[in-house]
Amino acid sequence: MTASLTDDTAAPAASRWAFLRWLIPAAFLLLTGWLVWRELTSFDLTQVQRTLVAVPTVKALGIAVFALIAVGLTGLVDLRIARWLKLNVRAGELLHLALIANALSNTVNLSGAMGAGVRLMGLNGRGIDLPRTATLIGMQALSLPLGLSVLVAIAIFTGNLPLIPGTATRWLALAVLVAASLYLPLYFVLTRQRRLMRWLPAEQPLPSLALRLELSAISLLDWLLAGATLYVCLNVSGAAVTPLELLGAFAGASVLGLVSLVPGGLGVFDGLLLLALGQTHDQAAIVSGLFLFRLAYYLLPLFVGLYLGSGLLVDRLPQLARLRERLAGHPLYGLLQLPAGLLADLGIRLLAIFTFAAGVLLLASAAIPGLHDRLRAAGQYLSLLTLESSYWLSVLTGVLLLGLARGIDGRLRMAYRLTQFVLAFSALLALAKGLHFGEALFLLGVAALLRSRKSAFSQRAMPLGSFTTAGWIAGLLAVVVVFFAVGVAAVLGDDSFDLFYVGFSEHSSRLARGLVAAALGVAVYLIWQSFAVRRPAPPAPLRRELEEARELYRQHGGGEFGHLSFMGDKSLFWAGDRQAVVAYGTIRDRLVALGSPCGSEAAVSRAILDFRRFADSQNSVPVFYEVLEPELSRFHDHGFDLFKLGELATIKLEEFSLAGKRWEDLRQAVNRSAKENLRFELHEPPFDTALLSDVQQVSDTWLADKGGSEKGFSLGRFDPAYMSWGPLALVYHGERLVAFANVLPPYGRNGTVSVDLMRHVPDAPRSSMDFLFARVMQWGQEQKFSRFSLGMAPLSNVGANPYARINERLAALAFRYGNSRYNYQGIRRYKEKFRPDWTGSYLAYPRGIWVPGLLVDVAALVGGGYRKLLKG
């Protein structure tokens, strides 16, 4: 009853907090927006654009480097706490992890969950236990506001409070600031109370006075560096703000930004600073400075954090998987979900965004009139023809980069190479069209980042019909449409417009010619994507490859299906050292391997992984069809799910004899064969033309009688080239050939002999096939072969267990009630009378694939394609 009451009261409380979690940020944003709108009525957006364009490239780069250093030094708090906890983590690794966590939490704070989640994953991945990890997270969160509390106290005592209009709002802001200034003394008092710090490990002492002073000093340094970054941004933008004047505005806006619960204080922090400083300084300069500050201190570190964080998680995926299992029931586990989902391979996605941004930058620099002032300056060094052609080509390359971003996102190797070239060429064009040094540096920076992840671009193809591709193309078209809209507006507003007039000041004419380049860029990209990124057709195996595969089978074994490689309808995939081979076919986006890889024991497991990587590089789904029970652990270890297809029946040839009840049917067939004048012959290749002609005639007659057509993949078909790879078992009625089967020879020491095609003419004596069957088994016994395969009984023993998966239970219904379509039970009964050993046969497929659809694909592959399957 108590637990029930607790749950009943906790639910409304959680609901109220969730409501406040959205209400508080919305209220702060609305209040700030209303104050800014009321007080700042004469805002000049065009002047902001001019101010931003006028910022020198070298100074902008210097601000970016300074901001990255400032964010990086925030990790000193983590380092000092880690030393207090005696964590066995190197300082460089800890600062690296802190940079990622702080860069993300600055922008995507979510009540501290982002930074805490990244620290939790990173430290646990390095073997730090959960109690000490949680202690570091808690102490870091408590220490973060200490420096801001000091700044607020200084601002109050020096009288440098932010200028906030309105008596009520001024007093409200003052009350919040006074409360913030009291955080520092409260921290020193409350952290000495063991009952309040009971979340510390039992053996960990309370933080000493020296430690708390050090953390306060480091936190103060962090906030001073953040304020210094803002100060430099404002002054570079032309807002001559004094340090003391900025102190109060920065401290007040930071406190209210934190209290607002808005991630990064976005909107609240900026609006309050604009409100406090915009009354005494140029508003355009303040907005430009805030924009630069957001780029340098928030956006740039965010990109760096995402880039570094993606590599951090990719390197530790096995540890993270184990960590998730270990923390599944822990309350802190929820912290893992968002950071893991956000960072799990965002590095490449981020590079794709950068590539897209490079394209946007090239089109924006071509469309904004203010940037064309540089053309006049560049005209002192470059000819007008160079400037015009560079401008036109930069629009073309900009559109190409918009499209190539999709290939970068898809890890396409060809897109990587082309993007590297286009970025380098675009950087030269940026200089040639108007000395845009900042633009050129950004393009070269993106190229360098791509180069650092060169090994990640292993894909040879990507899907053209996916929602992801559609989204990227929609983005490309949206940017180009905006560029066209700007261009058309410029042309319509220029009464003196002349498309073919060339001059330094003729922006409208130049932009109109750029529209042609943009249209050409879209056409070129779409044509390239349509033809260059499709999956390559799998190569047909060469004769020498098949000979090499046969030698491998003889040495290490060919499994149940190795001989079917010689049909020539399957491609051969060789493991890296050519010690294992996989025979596979393709249908839609599936690469379907027949059986397990064949090769040395050590190479087989590696071949499974290599084949999966090969399929990934083709953006295809790797599937292994008819994998037998002894091999299942290999596929499970490589992340495959399993679906039971049926059971394979095999007989130990040492037990074979025509005596006894077990072999009664075969004995009777052999006895009748003499009366029916049947004769058995077994021929080894090569075969003469006359024999193959007789065999083909029997095969064609059998197909015509059955009303069927040749199959493939896992079922043999008549083909003289295929027949030449193994013996032929023949049954003659007198001198006439009436039945045949091609024998699948065993490979390796414990190989299994079997038959593939078993065909006969309609008027063959009734005992012909059983007679052939018996003689082949006798021949195998004479050759000292160990086993004979009777083939598979489809859906046998599938889904018989009430706890079986739903797909297998549905398959069991087909086994019970589907005899009208396929004689499942009859096949099982026929093979059962020989009392064989049954071995489960499975389909191995990546998790998340819809099994019924996969089975239809395999059926189409066996049947020769969907067209033949649908025609029947």
N, C-alpha and C positions, 0 to 999 in steps of 0.2 A: 504493500500500500504506500509506503514511504517513497519507494522508487517511482511509483506511478505519479504521486503528487509532485515529486521533483521534476519529472519529465514534463508534467502539465504546466508547471510554472516556468520551466526553462524555455519551452517553445515560444510563448508570447514574448519573453525577454529577448530571445534571439531575433524574433521577428521585428521587435521595436528597434533593436540595434541596427538591423539591416536597413530599416526605413530611414533611420538617422544617418546611416552611412552614405545614403544618396541625398538626403535633404540638406545636410550641412554644406557639402561642396556646392550644391546648386544655389543655396542661399548666399554664400560668399560670392560666387560668380555674378549673381544677379545684382547684389549690392554694389560690388566693385564696378560692374558695367554701368549701372545707373549713375554712380558718382562721376565716373570718367566722362560719360555722355553729357552730364549736366555742366561740368566745369570746363571741358575742352571742346569748344564748339568750332574753332577755326583750325581744323587739322588739314594739312597739305600733304596728301599721299604722293604727289609728284615730286615734291621736295625730298621726301624720304627716299625715293628711288634715286634721285641725283646724289644724295648724300652717301648712300650705300655704294653706288658706282664709283664715287670719288675716293673711297678708302684705298690706300696704297696696298698693293699685293704683299710686299715684304712685311709691312706692319700687321696685316691680317694673318699671315703665316706665323709671325712672332706671337700674336695673341693665342693662336691655336695651340702652339707648343707650350706656352705658359699655362693655358687652361688644362692641358693634359697632365702637366707636372703637378698642378694644384690638385686635380682629382686623384692622381696617383699617390700623393703624400697623405691623403685621407686614410690610407691603409696603415699608417704608423700606429693608429689606435689599435687595430687588430694585432699588429706585431707586438706592441707592449703588453696587451692582455694575454697573448699566446705565451710570452716569456713568463708571465706571472703564473699561468697554468702549467708551464713546463711541457708544452706540446712539442713533439718531435717532428717539426715541420721547418724546412729551410726558410730563411727570411725572404728569398726571392720568390719562392712558391706562394708564400703567404701574401706578399704584396701583389703578386699577379692575381690571385684569387680575390683579394680585396678590391683591386681595380675593377674587375668584372662586376662584382657585387655592387660597388658604389656607383659605377657608371649606369647600371640598370636601375638601381633604386632611386637615383636622382630624378629619373624621368618617369619610370613605371613603378611608383612606390608601393601602392596598394597596401597601406598600413604597415609597411616594413616587411611584408611577406616576400617580396622579390629578393632583396638583399639577404634576408635570413635563409631563404630556400637555396640560393646559390652557395652560401657559406656551408650550409648543412650538407649539401651534396659533395662539395669540394673536399671538406675536412674528413667526412666519412669515407670518401674514396681514397684518402691517404691513411686510413686506418685509425683515425681518432675516434674514441668512443663517444656515444651520444651524450652522456651527461656533461663532459667537458666541452663538446661542441656547442651544446645549448647554453653553457655558461659564457662562452666567448660571445655568442650572439646576443645574450641578454646584457652583458657588460658593454658591448659595443653600442647597443641601442640606448642604454642609459647615458653613455658618455657623449653621444653625438650632439645633444643640445647645449653642453656645458659652455663651449666657446661663444655660442649665440647669446646665452644668458649674460656672459661677461660684456659682450658688445652692447646689449640692451642697457645694462647697468651703467656703462660709460656714457651712453647717449643721454640717459636720464639725468645723471649727475652733472654733465656738461651743458645740459639744456639744448642739445641738438636733436630735438624731437622732430619727426616728420610733419610737414605741413599738411594737415587733413582738414578740408572744409567742413563746416557744420559743427555746431556745439556738441550735439548728441554723439555723432560719429567720432569726434575728437576725444571725448571722455571715454567712450567705449574702447577706442584704440589704446588710450593711455592705461586703462585698467588691464588690458591684455598684456601690454608691455611691462607693467609693474609685476604682474604674475610671472612673466617669463624671467624677469631679473631675479625672482626669488627661487628659481629652479636650482641655481648653483648652491646656495646655503642648504636648501632642503636635501640636495644630493649628498652633501658631506655629513648631514645629520642621519639621514635614513639608511645610508649604506653601512652604518655602524651597528644596525639592529639585526641580530641574527635571525629573528623571527620574520623580518621582512625580506631577508636574503636567503630564505630556506631552500630556494631553488639551486643554491650552490651545492656541489658535491660535499658529502659529510666530511671528507678529509681536507677540503679546501678552506684555508683560513679566510676571514673577511679581508677585503682590500685595505691595504695600509694607507696612512695619510700621504706618504710619498707617492704611492701609486695613483691615488686620486688626484694629487696635484699635477703629476705628469700627464694624466689623461686630460685634465682641464687645459693644460698648456698646449697639448697637441690639438685638441678640439678648437682652441682659440686660433692656433695657426691655420687650421683648415678654413675657418670662417673668414679670417683675414685675407687668405689667398683668394677665396671666392669673391670677396669684396674688391680686392685689388684687380681681379680680372674684369669685373664690372666697371671699375674706375677707368681702366685703360680703354675698354670698349667705348665708353661714353666720350672720353677725351679724343680718341681717334675719330669719332663721328662728329666732333665739333662742339660738344657740350662741355663747357669749361666748369665742371663741378669740382668743388674743393673737397678734400678728404673728410673734413669734419661735417660738411654739409651732407655728403653721401652716407656718413656713418649712421645717422639717425634714420634716414630713408631706407637704407639697406637692411638695418636691423629690424625696423618695424615691419617692412614688407616681408622679410624672411619669416618672422614669427607668425604673422597672419597667414602667410602661405602655408606654413606647417599646420596651423590650427584648422585651416580650411579643409584639410584632408584631400585636396585636389592633387593628383600626381604631379610632382615637380612644382607645385604652386602655380601651374600654368594659368595665366589670365589674372589671378589674384595678385601674385607677386608683381607682375608687369604693370597691371593697372594701377596698383598703389604707388609704385615708383613713378610712373608717369604722372599720377595725381600730385605726388609730393614735389617733384622736380619740374614738372611742365609749366608751373606758374611763374617760375623765375628764369627758365632757360628755354632755348628753342625746342619746340615740341618735336619737330622732324628729327633733330639731332638726338633727342632722348630716345625716340622710337627706334632709330637706326642703331644706337648703342645697345639697346635692349635686344634687338634682333641679333646683332653680332654676339652678344653675351649668350643668348640661347643657343646659337650655332656652336660657339666655342666651348662653353662649359657644360652643355647638356647634350646637344645632338652629336657632336664629334666624339665625345667619350662614350655615348651610347653605341655608336657604330663600332668603335674600337672594342667595347665590352662584348657586343654581340659576336664580333669576328673572333676575338680571343676565346670567348665562352663556348662557341660552337666547337672549336678544336679541342678545348678542354674536355667536353663531354664525349666527343667522338673517340678520344683516346681512352676513355674510362667507361665505355658502355657495359662491359662485363661486370665491373665493380658496381655500377649504378643499378644493374638488374638485381644483383644480390642485395644491394642496399634497399631497394624497393620491397623485396620480399621480407627483409628483416624489420622494416619500419611499417609494414602494412597496418598494424594495429595501434601504432603510436599516434598521439594527437598532433605531433609536429609533421606527420606524413603529408598532410594537406599542403604544406609549404612546398613540397617537391613538385607538385603537379604543374603549376604555371611556369616556373623556371625551366623545368625539364622540357615541357612542350614548346616553350619559346626558343630555347637554345639548341634543341636536338638537331643539329645540322643547319643552323641558320647562317653559317659562314658563307656557303655558296649562294643561298638566297639573298644575302646581303650584297654579295658581289654582283648578282643580277640586278639588284636595285641600283647599285652604283653605276652599272653600265647603262641602265635606263636613264638615270639622272644625267649621265654624260650626254646622252642624246637630247634630253630636254634642255640642257645648258647650251648646246650648240644651236638649237632652234630658237631659244630665248635670246641669245646674243645676236641672232640674225633678225629678230622681230622687234626688239626694243630700240626706238629711235635714239635714246640717250647714249647708247654704246657706239653709235656711228660717228660721234665726235672724234673717236680715236682714229678713224679713217684719215682725217686730215693730217694728224700727226704722223701716221704711218706713211702718208704720201711723200714725205721728205726722204724716205729710204727705199720705197718700193714703187714700181710702176703701177699705173692704174689698171692695166690688164692683169697683173698679178693679184691685186686686191680684189678685183671683180671675180676672177676665176676661183680664187680661194674662198670667197664668200659663197659662191654657188656650190662648190664642192663640199663646203662644210655643212650646208643644209642637207645635201645628199648623204653624207656620212652620219649626220645626226639621226636621220630617219633609220639608216641601217643599224645604228647602235640601239635604237628603240626596239627594233625587231630582234637583234642578236641577244638581247637580254633574256629572251625566252630560252635560247640555246644554252646560255650560261646557267640559268636556273635548272635546266635539264642535264647539266654536266656533259654537254655534247663536246666531244674533242674537236670536231671541225669548227664549231662555233667559237671555241676558245682561241684557236689559231687565227681565225678571221678577225675576231674582236681585238686581239693584240695588234694586228696590223692596222685596223681601222682607227684604234685609239692613238697609235703613234702618228699615223698620217694626219689625223684630226688635230693633234697637238701642233704639228707644223703649220696646218691651215690656220689655227687660232692666232699664230704669230704673223702669218702672211696677210691675214685679212684685217689686221688692226692692232697688232702688238698686244694681244690679250694674254699677258704672262700668267695671270692667275688661272685663266681657263686652261691654258696649256699645262700648267702644273697639276691641276686637278685630273686632267685626262691621263697624264703620265703616271699620276698616283694610282688611279684605277688600274692601269696596265700593270704597275708593280704589284698591287694586291693580287691581281689575277695570276701573275707569275708565281707568287708565293704559294698558290694552291694548284699548281700545274698538275700534280699527280692525281688530283680529285676528278679531273675531266677525262673520264674513261669511257663515257657513253658513245656508242656509234649511231644510235638512233633514238628517237623520242616519238611519242604519240601525237599525231596531228589533229585528232578529233577529240581530245580531252578538254575538260572544262578549264584546266590550267592554261593550255595553249590558247583557248578562246579568250580567257581573261587578259593574257599578255597582248594578244592582237587587238583586243578592245582598247587597252591602254595606249597602244601605238596609234590607233586610229583617232582616239580622243585627243591626243597631243597634236597630231597632224591637223585635225579639224580646227583646233584652237589657233594653230599657226596660220591656217588658211583664213580664219575669221579675222585675225589681226591684219593679215596681208590685204584682204579684200577691203577692210575698213580704211586702211591707209591709202589704197588706190582710189576708192570712191571719194575720199576727202581731199584728194589732190587734183585741182582743176587742170594743172599743167602736166598731168601724167603722160609719159611716153615710154612704152615698154622697152624700146631699143635705145633710149638715150642713156649714155654712160657718163657719170660724173661723181665727184666725191660727195656732193650734198644730195644726190638723187636717191633718197631712201626709198620712195614709193616704187620707182622703176626697178631698183635692185631687189626689193622684196617681192615684187611681182615675178621676176625671173626666178627667185628662190622657190616660189610656189611650184614651178615646173620641176625643179630639182626634187622637191618633196614628193610630188606625185610619182616621179621616176623612181625615187628611193623605195616607196611603198611597193611599186610593181616589181622592182628587182628583188626585194626581200621575199615577197610572197612566192615568186617563181623559184628562188633559191630554196626556200623552205619546202616547197612542194616536191622538189626533185632531189635535194641533197641530204635530207634527214630521215628518209625512209629506211626501214630495216633492209640490210643487204640480203639478197637471196642466198640461202645456205648452199655451199658448193657440193656438187656430187662427188663421191669418193673416186679417186683415180685407182687404176689397177694396182699400182705399186703400194698405195695406202692399204688396199685390201689385203695384199700379200703381207705387209707389215703387221696388220691386225691379226692375220691368221697365225703368224709366228708368235705373237704375244699370247694368243689363245692357247696354242700348244704348250707354251712355257708355263703359263699361270692359270689356265682354265678360261673357258668362254661362257660359263654359266649356262642357263637354259636357252638363251636367245642369241648367243654370239654368232652362230652360223647364219642367222637371218641378216647379219650385216652385209652379206655377199649378194643380197637382192639388188643393191645399188640404189634403193629408194630412200635410204637414210644417209645423212651426213655423219662424218666421224669427227668427234671432238677429242683431241689429245690433251691429256694433262701436261703440265708445264715441262716435265722431264721425259715425256713420251713413254712413260712406264705404265700408263693406263689409258683406256679409250672408252668413249661413250658414243653409242650409235643413237642418233636422234632424228626425229622428223619435226616438221613445223606445220602448225595450223593456226590461223589468226595470229594472236600474239603469244602462242604457247610454243615452247621448245620441249617436246615430249621425248624423253629418253626411254629406250626399250630395255628394261631390266636394269640391274646395277652396273656400274662401270666394271670393266674387265681389266685385270692387270695384277701387279704385285700387291701383296697384302698391305704394304706400307703406302702404296700409291692410290689405292681405291678410295680411302676416306678423303685424301687430298683432292682427288678427281671430282668427287661430289661437290666440294666447296668451289673448285675452279669452274665447274659447269654452272653453278649457281651465279658466280660472278660474271661469267660469260653471258648468261641470260640477262642479268642486270644491265650489262653494257649495251645489250640490244633493246633494253626496256621491255623485255619479254618475261613470261612466267615460266620458271623451270619446273618440269614435272617428270617424275620417274614412274613408268608404267610397268606393272607386274614385278615388283620388288618382293623377294621371298623373305620369309620369317628370319632366317639367321642374319640377314643384313639390316634389320630394322633399326638397331641401335645407332648405326652410322647416320641414318637419315634423321632420327630423332635429335641427335647431337648437333646437327646442322640446321635445326629449326623447322623441319618439315612436319606437317601433320600427315596422318595415315588414314586411308579408307580401304577396307577389305574388299577385294574383288572376287575372291573365291578361293579354291584350294587346288593345288597341283598334286597329281597322283603319280608316284614313282614306285618302281618294283626293284628289289635287289635281285640282280640276275643270278647270283649264286643260289637263290631259292627257286629259280624257274625250273620247271619240269612239266612234261606233258602227262605225268602220272598224278593221280589224286583228284579229288572233287574240285579243288580250287581252279584247276586248269581244264575242266571237263569240256567247256565250249571249244577251246582251241584244239584239244585232242580230237574231238569229233570232226572239226573242220579239216585237220590234217589227215584223218582217216578217210574222209569223203573225197579228199583231193585226188587220191589215186583212182577212185571210181569215176571221177569227173574229168580224168585225163588232164589235170592241172600240173604245171611244172613251174618251179621257182628258180629264178636266176638273180644273182647280184653282180652288177657291173660297176667297176671302178672307172673314174674318168681317166683320160679323155674318151668321149663317146663319138662314134661315127655318125654321119649325117642321117643315114637310113634309120638308125635306132631312135635318134631324137625325133625324126619325122613320125615314127610309129607312136612314140610317147605323146607327141603333140596331138595326134589324131584322137587318142584315148581321152586326153584332157579336154579337147574341144567338144567331143561327144558328151562327156560328163557335164560340162558347163551348159550345153544346150538342153540336156535332159533336166537339169535342175533349174533352168531359167535364170541363172545368176551370171555374175561377171567376176573378173579377177579382183581380189582384194590386195592388201599390201600391209606394210609396216610390221605388224605382229603376226600376220598370216602370209604364208608363201603363195606364190603364183608361178604359173608356168612361164619360164624364160630360159632359153638355152644357156645364156651366160650364167644364170644362177644355178642351173642344174649341173654345170660343169665343176662346181666346187665340192661335190660330195657324191657318194655312191647312189646308184639307182636300184631299187628292189622291184623286180618284174615278175608278173604271173602270166603264164601262157596257157591258153586252152588249145591243146594241140600245138599248131605252129602260129596261132594268132595271139597277139598281145591283148589281154582283156583287163589288166589292172596294173597299176604301178604306184610306187611311193618313193619320194626322194628321202634318203636317210640323212639325218643330222648327226654327224659323227661326234663323239665326245672329245673334249679338249682338256688337257691337263691330266694329272694322275687319277683324280676321282670324278672324271667327267661323266655326263649322262648322255646316253645314246637315245635317239628318238626318231620319229618320222614326221614329215611336214605335210606335203601334198599326198593325199590318198585318194586316187581317182580310178574309176572303172567304167566300162561300157555298160549300158542298161541290161544287156542280155548275158552278162557274166554269170557264171555259176554262183549259187548262193554262198558258198563257203570261200569264195575267192579272197575277200579282204581279211577274214580271220586266218586263213592259210598264210597269207602274206605276213600278217602280224606275228604269227608264231615263228615263221622262218627267220624274220629279222631278229627276234629275240634270241633264237638259237644261235644265229650268227654273232650277235653281241656277246653271248655267253662264251662262244668259242674264242672270241678275240680278247677274252679276259676283261671286258668292260664291267664296271661295278653296278651301274643302274640303267634302267630303261624308263623313260618318261611316257606316261599315258596321256599327257596333256592336262589342261586345267578344266575343272568343273566350275563354270561361272556361278557366282553368288552362293556357292555351297558354304554352309555354316556362317553366313553373313547375317548379322543382326539377330542371331538366335538368343542372345542374352538380353534380358529385360533392361539392363543398364547400358546397352550399346547406344551409340550415338544415333540421333534421329535419322540421319541419312542412311545409315546401315539398316535401321529397322524398316525404313521404306523399301530398301533393296530386298529385305527378307520377304516382303509382300509380293514383290515381282517374282521371287523364287517359288513361292507357294502357288500364286494364281496366274502366273504369266506363261504357262506351258503352251497356251494356244499360239503365242507369238514365237517362243523359243523353248526347246525341250530341255529346260534346266534340270528337272528332276530325273528325266530319262538318262541324261549324260552321267549324272551322279550315280544312278543305279547300275549302269553298264560298267563303269569303272570300279565300283565298289565290289563287284563279284570277284575281282582279282585280289581283293584284300591288300590294297597298296598302302604305302605310307603317304599320309596327307600333309602337305606343307602349305601354310597360308600364303596367299599372294596379295600384294597391297599396291595401292596407288599412293605415292608420296608427293605431296604438293605443299606450297608455302601457305602459311596460316592466313585465313581470311578469304581464300578463294572459294567461290560457290561450287560445290562438288557436282551437282547435277549438270550444270553447264560445262564443267570440265569433262565429264563422262561423254557428253554429246560431242564435244570437240574431238575426243579420242576416237569415238565411233566414226566420225567423219574422216579422220586421218586414216583409219584402217580401211574405210570404204572408198578411199581415193578422192576425198574432198566433199564439200557440202553439196556441190552440184550433183554428183553421182549419188550421194546419200539421199537427197530429196527426190531424185528421179527413181530411186529404188533399183 
